[in-house]
Amino acid sequence: MSQNTRKYLIAGNWKMNNTPSEGAELVREINLALGQETSVGVVVCPPFTALEACAGELSGSNVQLGAQNMYPKSEGAYTGEVSPVMLRALFCTFVILGHSERREYFAESDSFINEKVLAAIESNLKPILCVGERLEEREAGTTMEVIKKQLDGGLAGVTAEMAESLIIAYEPVWAIGTGKTATPEMAQEVHAAIRADLATKFGETASKIRILYGGSMKPANASELLDQPDIDGGLIGGASLQSKPFVELVKIASNK
Ligand code: 13P
């Protein structure tokens, strides 16, 4: 259990990896090891095309399912998009929104991400809103400015009551897929500042919102990160693509 009774959450972001059968196999292994885990929240976020196969493996499991993106409307003429209603129908309970790869490669703006956050909550999906600075922004000393702008934009119109289902992921862009991790102190500094900002927005509810760290998190560096008072779990990319390190990460959190 992390500080202030926030339950740790370990979420795997598979990104554009795994076919339905590969995904089902991976989830089968994870489920075998963690299906009864209750002290830590465990979520896997496969690509859309593998959601159904993974959901099939997870019925009755404590391992939950999330998507990596969605369109902020329930249905309609939006070729190529997937709605929150469709995700709910595939037993998703979480959705990653505003990942830096979507901001960068698909030009997602804070206001578009905000529409998604509102639509997700409306549909009973828990948004995992990603924020984080690029290397040049960190070097220019503007990290918190950048993150505050992402939080202000992404959370516009979200009330304290709505924020109960919110999760934030701090993912410094320079640490994603690079093997470079923020030091626990660096990450804690930003997590604390994020929580302070959430407190100005949502009051007491801020102490209940989980703030995950993401960016080259793996079993070798997870323990120290998770020891930080405002780090409530991890959003894991590379180390979530095999069951062994992912399961190990959950065990590290559950032993805290
Ligand atoms: P890596 O763990 O591969 O650095 O990816 C982090 C991430 O982007 C999770 O969303």
Residues whose N, C-alpha, C, O or C-beta is under 5 A from the ligand:
A	BS01	13P	N13 A175 I176 G177 T178 G214 G215 S216 M217 L235 I236 G237 G238 A239
